[in-house]
């Protein structure tokens, strides 16, 4: 969990769930994202195997499969509950 400060200055915990997939896991990821609830109680980080130097189309695909916000994973940025993070492509 990442410990963060809430708007009123209190500490709050954000649960982080990470999932990974290879190129063959796209269908499974699509099913997962289409079934996620609107009130996701954690931040979700998606790791996807790609050959070095190739851009990922996964963030754009995920955005089509879910109503949740999809953001690039940025080092040091605080995670938000109900948000999906992916390596920027």
Residue pairs with C-beta under 8 A, 6 or more apart in sequence:
1 13
1 14
1 15
1 16
2 13
2 14
2 16
2 43
2 78
2 79
3 11
3 12
3 13
4 11
4 12
4 13
4 14
4 78
4 79
5 11
5 12
6 12
14 42
14 43
14 78
14 79
14 80
14 81
15 41
15 42
15 43
15 81
16 42
16 43
16 44
16 45
16 79
17 42
17 43
17 44
17 45
18 44
18 45
18 46
18 47
19 29
19 32
19 44
19 45
19 46
19 47
20 46
20 47
20 48
20 49
21 28
21 29
21 46
21 47
21 48
21 49
22 48
22 49
23 49
23 50
26 61
29 46
29 58
29 62
29 65
30 61
30 65
33 62
33 65
33 66
33 68
33 84
34 65
34 66
36 44
36 66
36 68
38 67
38 68
38 82
39 82
40 68
40 81
40 82
40 83
41 81
41 82
42 81
43 79
43 80
43 81
43 82
43 83
43 84
43 85
44 68
44 83
44 84
44 85
45 73
45 79
45 84
45 85
45 86
46 58
46 62
46 84
46 85
46 86
46 87
47 87
48 56
48 58
48 86
48 87
50 56
55 89
56 86
56 87
56 88
56 89
57 89
58 86
58 87
58 89
59 70
59 72
59 86
59 87
59 88
59 89
60 89
62 70
62 84
62 86
63 70
66 84
68 82
68 83
68 84
69 80
69 82
69 83
69 84
70 83
70 84
70 85
70 86
71 80
71 83
71 84
71 85
71 86
72 85
72 86
72 87
72 88
73 85
73 86
73 87
73 88
79 85
